Every structure is written in structure tokens, then in C-alpha cells.
């Protein structure tokens, strides 16, 4: 392949493994090569589902090296990268961005006690949710974290069940997302101001910001 060509590398970090594809940019996108690597899914009692963050990173790095080695394309010819990742998960990190424990992935449904305590108590309910709290959710965020698998309740599960990480994790002092669209998927920011709404965190010392 001509080394003067431009390429884009795309990584799909899925539930069962990472699929990486190298595309040549021309009049059309041409699949120049691909590689994949699997990693385990860790299931626990009570609906827990986790994966190891290092497995994700090793899979991205390993498949990238294999694709470039197989195609002979120089890394300098790769003009961009794109990532497709699992959503609705929670990775607890320290202030240096290092993972403190295995990420809770989108399948994790352990936070039934947390959603029950904060959203499902009361006499007047709609689909099992407190009517007034649900209306507040809808008015502020345009949606509602209605299941135990939503990230909001994962945050609270972590806060209730892992005190060591609760002290070390930035969410004990600040909750952040890489981009505003990431936050909107978690049904926590205000739809008008696109700022986090503290009503939904119940964390007395929390600050809220976006990491751009």
C-alpha cells in the first residue's frame, strides 16, 4: 500500500472484545485491514457485571499493532482515530485518571436498593417511580434514570458499597464527563443550561463540571 495514503483507525470496544479496522481515505473508504481481541465478562451475584479496564486498553493497543503490522502502514499515515464504546457504564478513577476498580458495565443491575431509596418511594407512583420525583426528572433533564442499570444509580451503589473508593474517587468531590453529550446520556444535566443538577446526586460535597 502507498505510504502517501491517509488512513483512519476505528476501534469498537464492545462487550465481548475489541474490533479494530484501518480504513484508507480516498474517493471512498476502503477497508485496509482488521484485527480483533476478546476479553472476559465478569458476572457477580445480585446482577453484577464488570470488566477489567486493563483488558480494554490491552485489546486496543494489541489490535492496533496487529493491523499496522499486517498492512505495513506507518503510524504517521494514520490521520485520525474513532472509538465506539459501551455506554451507561461507570469507571471509578483517582485524580490521575487511574482506574480504582473494575468498571461496572451497562449490564450491571446491582443498584436496586439505590434506585428504590431515591426514586421509588412514595404513595403516588407511575411505573413504580415516585410521581413527583419523576416529574422533576422530566422537567429538569428531559428524561429519567428509570432502571438500576442507569449510571446515576451505579454512582450511588459505589458510594454505598465501597467506602475506600468513595474516599479516593473524584466523584466524592467532583463529577465529570468528557463531553456534554456523554452527560446527557446519563440523564443528569439540566436540558436548558446543560449543567449538572445537584438534586440527582445526593452528594453533599459534590462539585459538577465537564472535562473538555
C-alpha positions as CSV (number, residue, x, y, z in Angstrom):
1,X,0.0,0.0,0.0
2,X,1.2,3.5,-0.7
3,X,2.5,5.2,2.3
4,X,1.4,8.6,0.9
5,X,-2.2,7.5,1.5
6,X,-4.1,8.7,4.6
7,X,-5.8,6.4,7.0
8,X,-8.3,6.4,9.8
9,X,-8.2,3.8,12.6
10,X,-11.6,2.8,14.2
11,X,-11.9,0.8,17.4
12,X,-15.1,-0.8,18.6
13,X,-14.7,-1.6,22.3
14,X,-17.6,-4.0,22.8
15,X,-18.9,-6.4,25.4
16,X,-17.0,-9.5,24.2
17,X,-13.9,-7.9,22.6
18,X,-12.3,-5.1,20.7
19,X,-12.6,-4.9,16.9
20,X,-10.2,-2.6,15.1
21,X,-10.4,-1.6,11.5
22,X,-8.0,0.5,9.4
23,X,-9.6,2.5,6.6
24,X,-7.9,4.1,3.7
25,X,-9.3,7.5,2.9
26,X,-9.9,8.1,-0.8
27,X,-12.9,8.7,-3.0
28,X,-14.4,6.0,-0.9
29,X,-13.4,4.5,2.4
30,X,-11.6,1.2,1.8
31,X,-11.1,-1.4,4.5
32,X,-7.3,-1.9,4.6
33,X,-7.2,-4.4,7.4
34,X,-8.8,-5.5,10.6
35,X,-8.0,-7.4,13.9
36,X,-9.9,-8.3,17.0
37,X,-9.2,-9.4,20.5
38,X,-11.5,-10.8,23.1
39,X,-11.7,-10.3,26.9
40,X,-13.8,-11.8,29.7
41,X,-17.1,-10.6,31.1
42,X,-17.1,-10.9,34.9
43,X,-20.6,-11.7,36.3
44,X,-21.5,-11.5,40.0
45,X,-24.3,-12.4,42.3
46,X,-27.1,-9.8,42.5
47,X,-26.8,-8.7,38.9
48,X,-23.2,-7.5,38.8
49,X,-21.4,-7.2,35.5
50,X,-17.9,-5.9,35.3
51,X,-14.8,-5.9,33.0
52,X,-11.2,-5.1,33.6
53,X,-10.1,-1.7,32.3
54,X,-6.6,-3.0,31.5
55,X,-8.2,-5.7,29.3
56,X,-9.8,-2.9,27.2
57,X,-6.6,-1.0,26.9
58,X,-4.5,-4.1,26.1
59,X,-7.0,-5.1,23.4
60,X,-7.0,-1.6,21.8
61,X,-3.2,-1.5,21.8
62,X,-2.8,-5.1,20.6
63,X,-5.2,-4.9,17.7
64,X,-3.8,-1.6,16.6
65,X,-0.3,-3.0,16.4
66,X,-1.5,-6.1,14.6
67,X,-3.4,-4.1,12.0
68,X,-0.5,-1.8,11.3
69,X,2.0,-4.7,11.2
70,X,-0.3,-6.7,8.8
71,X,-0.9,-3.8,6.4
72,X,2.6,-2.3,6.6
73,X,1.0,1.1,7.1
74,X,3.1,3.6,9.1
75,X,1.6,5.1,12.2
76,X,2.4,8.5,10.8
77,X,-0.1,7.8,7.9
78,X,-3.0,7.4,10.4
79,X,-4.6,10.9,10.4
80,X,-7.3,10.1,13.0
81,X,-8.9,7.6,15.3
82,X,-12.5,6.9,16.2
83,X,-13.9,4.9,19.1
84,X,-17.2,3.1,19.6
85,X,-17.6,2.1,23.2
86,X,-20.1,0.6,25.6
87,X,-22.4,3.2,27.2
88,X,-24.1,3.5,30.6
89,X,-21.1,2.2,32.5
90,X,-19.1,3.6,35.4
91,X,-15.3,3.7,35.8
92,X,-14.1,5.0,39.2
93,X,-10.7,6.8,38.8
94,X,-8.4,8.7,41.0
95,X,-7.2,12.2,40.4
96,X,-4.6,10.9,38.0
97,X,-7.2,9.1,36.0
98,X,-6.2,5.6,37.1
99,X,-8.9,3.1,37.5
100,X,-9.5,2.2,41.1
101,X,-11.5,-1.0,40.5
102,X,-13.1,-2.9,37.7
103,X,-15.6,-0.8,35.7
104,X,-19.3,-1.5,36.1
105,X,-20.6,-2.0,32.6
106,X,-24.0,-1.3,31.1
107,X,-25.3,-4.7,32.1
108,X,-24.7,-4.2,35.8
109,X,-28.0,-4.0,37.7
110,X,-26.9,-4.2,41.3
111,X,-28.2,-0.8,42.3
112,X,-31.7,-1.8,43.0
113,X,-31.6,-0.5,46.6
114,X,-30.3,2.8,45.5
115,X,-33.0,3.5,42.9
116,X,-35.5,2.2,45.4
117,X,-34.4,4.6,48.1
118,X,-34.1,7.7,45.9
119,X,-36.8,7.2,43.2
120,X,-39.3,4.5,44.1
121,X,-40.6,5.5,47.5
122,X,-43.9,7.3,47.9
123,X,-47.7,6.8,47.6
124,X,-48.3,8.2,44.2
125,X,-46.3,6.3,41.5
126,X,-46.0,5.9,37.8
127,X,-44.4,2.7,36.6
128,X,-43.1,2.1,40.1
129,X,-41.5,5.6,40.3
130,X,-42.4,8.4,42.7
131,X,-44.7,10.7,40.6
132,X,-43.3,13.9,41.9
133,X,-39.6,12.9,41.6
134,X,-40.3,11.6,38.1
135,X,-41.9,14.9,37.1
136,X,-38.9,16.7,38.4
137,X,-36.6,14.4,36.4
138,X,-38.6,15.1,33.3
139,X,-38.8,18.8,33.8
140,X,-35.1,19.3,34.5
141,X,-33.3,16.6,32.3
142,X,-35.9,15.7,29.7
143,X,-35.7,12.0,30.8
144,X,-35.3,9.8,33.8
145,X,-32.9,7.3,35.2
146,X,-35.6,4.7,35.5
147,X,-33.7,1.4,35.8
148,X,-31.0,0.1,38.2
149,X,-28.6,-0.1,35.2
150,X,-28.5,3.7,34.6
151,X,-25.2,5.3,35.6
152,X,-26.7,7.5,38.2
153,X,-27.6,4.6,40.4
154,X,-24.2,3.0,39.8
155,X,-22.6,6.1,41.3
156,X,-24.7,5.6,44.3
157,X,-24.0,1.9,44.6
158,X,-20.3,2.6,44.6
159,X,-20.8,5.3,47.2
160,X,-22.8,2.9,49.4
161,X,-20.7,-0.2,49.0
162,X,-17.1,0.7,48.5
163,X,-16.1,3.3,51.1
164,X,-12.4,3.1,50.2
165,X,-13.1,4.0,46.7
166,X,-15.7,6.5,47.8
167,X,-12.9,8.4,49.6
168,X,-10.4,8.1,46.7
169,X,-12.7,8.6,43.7
170,X,-13.1,12.2,42.4
171,X,-16.9,11.7,42.4
172,X,-16.7,12.3,46.1
173,X,-15.7,15.8,45.3
174,X,-16.5,16.3,41.6
175,X,-18.5,14.5,39.0
176,X,-17.2,15.0,35.5
177,X,-17.9,13.8,31.9
178,X,-15.6,14.1,28.9
179,X,-18.3,15.8,26.9
180,X,-21.7,17.3,27.3
181,X,-23.3,14.6,25.1
182,X,-21.9,12.0,27.5
183,X,-23.6,13.7,30.4
184,X,-26.9,14.0,28.6
185,X,-27.0,10.2,28.1
186,X,-26.8,9.8,31.9
187,X,-30.0,11.8,32.3
188,X,-28.4,14.1,34.9
189,X,-27.8,17.6,33.4
190,X,-30.3,20.4,33.0
191,X,-31.6,20.5,29.4
192,X,-31.7,24.3,29.3
193,X,-28.3,25.2,30.8
194,X,-26.5,21.8,30.1
195,X,-25.2,21.9,33.7
196,X,-25.3,19.1,36.2
197,X,-28.3,19.3,38.6
198,X,-27.3,18.5,42.2
199,X,-30.8,17.3,43.0
200,X,-30.0,13.9,41.4
201,X,-26.7,13.2,43.2
202,X,-27.4,13.5,46.9
203,X,-23.6,14.0,47.4
204,X,-23.3,16.9,49.9
205,X,-19.8,18.0,49.0
206,X,-20.0,17.4,45.2
207,X,-19.0,19.9,42.6
208,X,-20.0,19.3,39.0
209,X,-18.2,20.0,35.8
210,X,-17.4,18.9,32.3
211,X,-13.9,17.7,31.3
212,X,-13.4,19.2,27.8
